[in-house]
Amino acid sequence: MFENTKFIVAAIEETQPDYKYKLECEGYKVIEQVFPNKPGENEFQELIRNIIGTWKE
């Protein structure tokens, strides 16, 4: 049931590069600047759309 689970870290600001790298190595998708009118807002929304698009009914 959870084999295709995606872990997302949505950060309001930029994260420390070493911490971001560690999270990504562990399988997390890190998106920085997830805040209205910031670059991460669209990236986060697109990722959620892509994940939902892969769901099977």
Backbone as XML, in Angstrom:
<?xml version="1.0"?>
<chain id="A" units="angstrom">
  <residue number="1" name="MET">
    <atom name="N" x="0.821" y="-1.196" z="0.000"/>
    <atom name="CA" x="0.000" y="0.000" z="0.000"/>
    <atom name="C" x="0.868" y="1.264" z="0.000"/>
  </residue>
  <residue number="2" name="PHE">
    <atom name="N" x="1.999" y="1.229" z="0.691"/>
    <atom name="CA" x="2.826" y="2.426" z="0.817"/>
    <atom name="C" x="4.085" y="2.355" z="-0.029"/>
  </residue>
  <residue number="3" name="GLU">
    <atom name="N" x="4.136" y="1.436" z="-0.983"/>
    <atom name="CA" x="5.361" y="1.256" z="-1.763"/>
    <atom name="C" x="5.711" y="2.460" z="-2.629"/>
  </residue>
  <residue number="4" name="ASN">
    <atom name="N" x="4.743" y="3.259" z="-3.020"/>
    <atom name="CA" x="5.002" y="4.427" z="-3.869"/>
    <atom name="C" x="4.890" y="5.735" z="-3.087"/>
  </residue>
  <residue number="5" name="THR">
    <atom name="N" x="5.118" y="5.674" z="-1.791"/>
    <atom name="CA" x="5.011" y="6.859" z="-0.948"/>
    <atom name="C" x="6.089" y="7.870" z="-1.301"/>
  </residue>
  <residue number="6" name="LYS">
    <atom name="N" x="5.701" y="9.120" z="-1.395"/>
    <atom name="CA" x="6.627" y="10.222" z="-1.660"/>
    <atom name="C" x="6.713" y="11.073" z="-0.398"/>
  </residue>
  <residue number="7" name="PHE">
    <atom name="N" x="7.928" y="11.406" z="0.002"/>
    <atom name="CA" x="8.141" y="12.271" z="1.144"/>
    <atom name="C" x="8.587" y="13.631" z="0.629"/>
  </residue>
  <residue number="8" name="ILE">
    <atom name="N" x="7.882" y="14.670" z="1.062"/>
    <atom name="CA" x="8.163" y="16.024" z="0.595"/>
    <atom name="C" x="8.454" y="16.908" z="1.799"/>
  </residue>
  <residue number="9" name="VAL">
    <atom name="N" x="9.527" y="17.666" z="1.702"/>
    <atom name="CA" x="9.824" y="18.689" z="2.702"/>
    <atom name="C" x="9.612" y="20.028" z="2.011"/>
  </residue>
  <residue number="10" name="ALA">
    <atom name="N" x="8.587" y="20.747" z="2.438"/>
    <atom name="CA" x="8.291" y="22.064" z="1.882"/>
    <atom name="C" x="8.819" y="23.108" z="2.860"/>
  </residue>
  <residue number="11" name="ALA">
    <atom name="N" x="9.861" y="23.830" z="2.442"/>
    <atom name="CA" x="10.497" y="24.818" z="3.306"/>
    <atom name="C" x="10.128" y="26.231" z="2.873"/>
  </residue>
  <residue number="12" name="ILE">
    <atom name="N" x="9.825" y="27.066" z="3.833"/>
    <atom name="CA" x="9.482" y="28.452" z="3.521"/>
    <atom name="C" x="10.714" y="29.214" z="3.034"/>
  </residue>
  <residue number="13" name="GLU">
    <atom name="N" x="11.861" y="28.906" z="3.596"/>
    <atom name="CA" x="13.107" y="29.566" z="3.200"/>
    <atom name="C" x="14.057" y="28.534" z="2.605"/>
  </residue>
  <residue number="14" name="GLU">
    <atom name="N" x="15.238" y="28.962" z="2.263"/>
    <atom name="CA" x="16.246" y="28.027" z="1.771"/>
    <atom name="C" x="16.789" y="27.238" z="2.951"/>
  </residue>
  <residue number="15" name="THR">
    <atom name="N" x="17.141" y="25.987" z="2.705"/>
    <atom name="CA" x="17.686" y="25.133" z="3.748"/>
    <atom name="C" x="19.200" y="25.103" z="3.650"/>
  </residue>
  <residue number="16" name="GLN">
    <atom name="N" x="19.839" y="24.628" z="4.690"/>
    <atom name="CA" x="21.288" y="24.482" z="4.661"/>
    <atom name="C" x="21.625" y="23.406" z="3.633"/>
  </residue>
  <residue number="17" name="PRO">
    <atom name="N" x="22.580" y="23.677" z="2.756"/>
    <atom name="CA" x="22.900" y="22.731" z="1.679"/>
    <atom name="C" x="23.217" y="21.314" z="2.153"/>
  </residue>
  <residue number="18" name="ASP">
    <atom name="N" x="23.952" y="21.169" z="3.257"/>
    <atom name="CA" x="24.284" y="19.827" z="3.735"/>
    <atom name="C" x="23.060" y="19.095" z="4.259"/>
  </residue>
  <residue number="19" name="TYR">
    <atom name="N" x="22.150" y="19.826" z="4.884"/>
    <atom name="CA" x="20.916" y="19.213" z="5.386"/>
    <atom name="C" x="20.006" y="18.808" z="4.224"/>
  </residue>
  <residue number="20" name="LYS">
    <atom name="N" x="19.901" y="19.679" z="3.225"/>
    <atom name="CA" x="19.100" y="19.366" z="2.041"/>
    <atom name="C" x="19.658" y="18.125" z="1.346"/>
  </residue>
  <residue number="21" name="TYR">
    <atom name="N" x="20.959" y="18.064" z="1.192"/>
    <atom name="CA" x="21.615" y="16.920" z="0.546"/>
    <atom name="C" x="21.323" y="15.631" z="1.317"/>
  </residue>
  <residue number="22" name="LYS">
    <atom name="N" x="21.409" y="15.691" z="2.650"/>
    <atom name="CA" x="21.147" y="14.509" z="3.475"/>
    <atom name="C" x="19.709" y="14.032" z="3.287"/>
  </residue>
  <residue number="23" name="LEU">
    <atom name="N" x="18.770" y="14.952" z="3.312"/>
    <atom name="CA" x="17.366" y="14.581" z="3.134"/>
    <atom name="C" x="17.134" y="13.957" z="1.755"/>
  </residue>
  <residue number="24" name="GLU">
    <atom name="N" x="17.715" y="14.552" z="0.722"/>
    <atom name="CA" x="17.533" y="14.026" z="-0.629"/>
    <atom name="C" x="18.160" y="12.643" z="-0.769"/>
  </residue>
  <residue number="25" name="CYS">
    <atom name="N" x="19.265" y="12.400" z="-0.099"/>
    <atom name="CA" x="19.888" y="11.071" z="-0.128"/>
    <atom name="C" x="19.017" y="10.027" z="0.560"/>
  </residue>
  <residue number="26" name="GLU">
    <atom name="N" x="18.200" y="10.470" z="1.502"/>
    <atom name="CA" x="17.297" y="9.568" z="2.209"/>
    <atom name="C" x="15.960" y="9.401" z="1.483"/>
  </residue>
  <residue number="27" name="GLY">
    <atom name="N" x="15.811" y="10.050" z="0.327"/>
    <atom name="CA" x="14.615" y="9.864" z="-0.477"/>
    <atom name="C" x="13.585" y="10.970" z="-0.398"/>
  </residue>
  <residue number="28" name="TYR">
    <atom name="N" x="13.877" y="12.029" z="0.325"/>
    <atom name="CA" x="12.938" y="13.136" z="0.425"/>
    <atom name="C" x="13.092" y="14.067" z="-0.775"/>
  </residue>
  <residue number="29" name="LYS">
    <atom name="N" x="12.008" y="14.679" z="-1.177"/>
    <atom name="CA" x="12.037" y="15.734" z="-2.184"/>
    <atom name="C" x="11.967" y="17.048" z="-1.414"/>
  </residue>
  <residue number="30" name="VAL">
    <atom name="N" x="13.018" y="17.854" z="-1.495"/>
    <atom name="CA" x="13.078" y="19.114" z="-0.763"/>
    <atom name="C" x="12.754" y="20.253" z="-1.725"/>
  </residue>
  <residue number="31" name="ILE">
    <atom name="N" x="11.754" y="21.035" z="-1.365"/>
    <atom name="CA" x="11.381" y="22.194" z="-2.167"/>
    <atom name="C" x="11.499" y="23.419" z="-1.268"/>
  </residue>
  <residue number="32" name="GLU">
    <atom name="N" x="12.327" y="24.347" z="-1.687"/>
    <atom name="CA" x="12.573" y="25.548" z="-0.900"/>
    <atom name="C" x="11.703" y="26.702" z="-1.397"/>
  </residue>
  <residue number="33" name="GLN">
    <atom name="N" x="11.525" y="27.663" z="-0.536"/>
    <atom name="CA" x="10.766" y="28.882" z="-0.822"/>
    <atom name="C" x="9.328" y="28.579" z="-1.250"/>
  </residue>
  <residue number="34" name="VAL">
    <atom name="N" x="8.693" y="27.676" z="-0.495"/>
    <atom name="CA" x="7.279" y="27.368" z="-0.732"/>
    <atom name="C" x="6.472" y="28.395" z="0.052"/>
  </residue>
  <residue number="35" name="PHE">
    <atom name="N" x="6.122" y="29.446" z="-0.620"/>
    <atom name="CA" x="5.437" y="30.587" z="-0.029"/>
    <atom name="C" x="4.771" y="31.325" z="-1.178"/>
  </residue>
  <residue number="36" name="PRO">
    <atom name="N" x="3.620" y="31.969" z="-0.969"/>
    <atom name="CA" x="2.962" y="32.667" z="-2.069"/>
    <atom name="C" x="3.905" y="33.614" z="-2.819"/>
  </residue>
  <residue number="37" name="ASN">
    <atom name="N" x="3.856" y="33.514" z="-4.120"/>
    <atom name="CA" x="4.644" y="34.348" z="-5.031"/>
    <atom name="C" x="6.160" y="34.112" z="-4.945"/>
  </residue>
  <residue number="38" name="LYS">
    <atom name="N" x="6.553" y="32.970" z="-4.438"/>
    <atom name="CA" x="7.967" y="32.594" z="-4.397"/>
    <atom name="C" x="8.169" y="31.419" z="-5.350"/>
  </residue>
  <residue number="39" name="PRO">
    <atom name="N" x="9.406" y="31.170" z="-5.793"/>
    <atom name="CA" x="9.664" y="30.117" z="-6.790"/>
    <atom name="C" x="9.184" y="28.726" z="-6.388"/>
  </residue>
  <residue number="40" name="GLY">
    <atom name="N" x="9.263" y="28.401" z="-5.114"/>
    <atom name="CA" x="8.882" y="27.061" z="-4.684"/>
    <atom name="C" x="7.387" y="26.791" z="-4.714"/>
  </residue>
  <residue number="41" name="GLU">
    <atom name="N" x="6.594" y="27.836" z="-4.740"/>
    <atom name="CA" x="5.139" y="27.665" z="-4.738"/>
    <atom name="C" x="4.695" y="26.853" z="-5.956"/>
  </residue>
  <residue number="42" name="ASN">
    <atom name="N" x="5.130" y="27.251" z="-7.141"/>
    <atom name="CA" x="4.741" y="26.537" z="-8.360"/>
    <atom name="C" x="5.348" y="25.139" z="-8.414"/>
  </residue>
  <residue number="43" name="GLU">
    <atom name="N" x="6.591" y="25.007" z="-7.976"/>
    <atom name="CA" x="7.243" y="23.704" z="-7.984"/>
    <atom name="C" x="6.489" y="22.728" z="-7.076"/>
  </residue>
  <residue number="44" name="PHE">
    <atom name="N" x="6.082" y="23.187" z="-5.904"/>
    <atom name="CA" x="5.329" y="22.351" z="-4.969"/>
    <atom name="C" x="3.986" y="21.935" z="-5.568"/>
  </residue>
  <residue number="45" name="GLN">
    <atom name="N" x="3.272" y="22.888" z="-6.137"/>
    <atom name="CA" x="1.973" y="22.590" z="-6.733"/>
    <atom name="C" x="2.107" y="21.580" z="-7.874"/>
  </residue>
  <residue number="46" name="GLU">
    <atom name="N" x="3.112" y="21.752" z="-8.704"/>
    <atom name="CA" x="3.325" y="20.843" z="-9.833"/>
    <atom name="C" x="3.664" y="19.430" z="-9.344"/>
  </residue>
  <residue number="47" name="LEU">
    <atom name="N" x="4.483" y="19.336" z="-8.319"/>
    <atom name="CA" x="4.822" y="18.028" z="-7.766"/>
    <atom name="C" x="3.582" y="17.322" z="-7.231"/>
  </residue>
  <residue number="48" name="ILE">
    <atom name="N" x="2.745" y="18.040" z="-6.513"/>
    <atom name="CA" x="1.506" y="17.448" z="-5.987"/>
    <atom name="C" x="0.606" y="17.000" z="-7.140"/>
  </residue>
  <residue number="49" name="ARG">
    <atom name="N" x="0.490" y="17.805" z="-8.186"/>
    <atom name="CA" x="-0.316" y="17.407" z="-9.347"/>
    <atom name="C" x="0.233" y="16.121" z="-9.980"/>
  </residue>
  <residue number="50" name="ASN">
    <atom name="N" x="1.555" y="16.043" z="-10.118"/>
    <atom name="CA" x="2.167" y="14.849" z="-10.706"/>
    <atom name="C" x="1.925" y="13.615" z="-9.852"/>
  </residue>
  <residue number="51" name="ILE">
    <atom name="N" x="2.029" y="13.769" z="-8.559"/>
    <atom name="CA" x="1.790" y="12.625" z="-7.659"/>
    <atom name="C" x="0.337" y="12.177" z="-7.755"/>
  </residue>
  <residue number="52" name="ILE">
    <atom name="N" x="-0.580" y="13.111" z="-7.710"/>
    <atom name="CA" x="-1.995" y="12.751" z="-7.805"/>
    <atom name="C" x="-2.298" y="12.104" z="-9.151"/>
  </residue>
  <residue number="53" name="GLY">
    <atom name="N" x="-1.634" y="12.589" z="-10.192"/>
    <atom name="CA" x="-1.833" y="12.029" z="-11.529"/>
    <atom name="C" x="-1.394" y="10.579" z="-11.653"/>
  </residue>
  <residue number="54" name="THR">
    <atom name="N" x="-0.533" y="10.118" z="-10.764"/>
    <atom name="CA" x="-0.080" y="8.727" z="-10.811"/>
    <atom name="C" x="-0.969" y="7.781" z="-10.020"/>
  </residue>
  <residue number="55" name="TRP">
    <atom name="N" x="-1.892" y="8.316" z="-9.253"/>
    <atom name="CA" x="-2.770" y="7.468" z="-8.440"/>
    <atom name="C" x="-3.702" y="6.672" z="-9.339"/>
  </residue>
  <residue number="56" name="LYS">
    <atom name="N" x="-3.924" y="5.468" z="-8.954"/>
    <atom name="CA" x="-4.858" y="4.606" z="-9.677"/>
    <atom name="C" x="-6.187" y="4.601" z="-8.956"/>
  </residue>
  <residue number="57" name="GLU">
    <atom name="N" x="-7.235" y="4.563" z="-9.720"/>
    <atom name="CA" x="-8.571" y="4.529" z="-9.107"/>
    <atom name="C" x="-8.925" y="3.138" z="-8.701"/>
  </residue>
</chain>
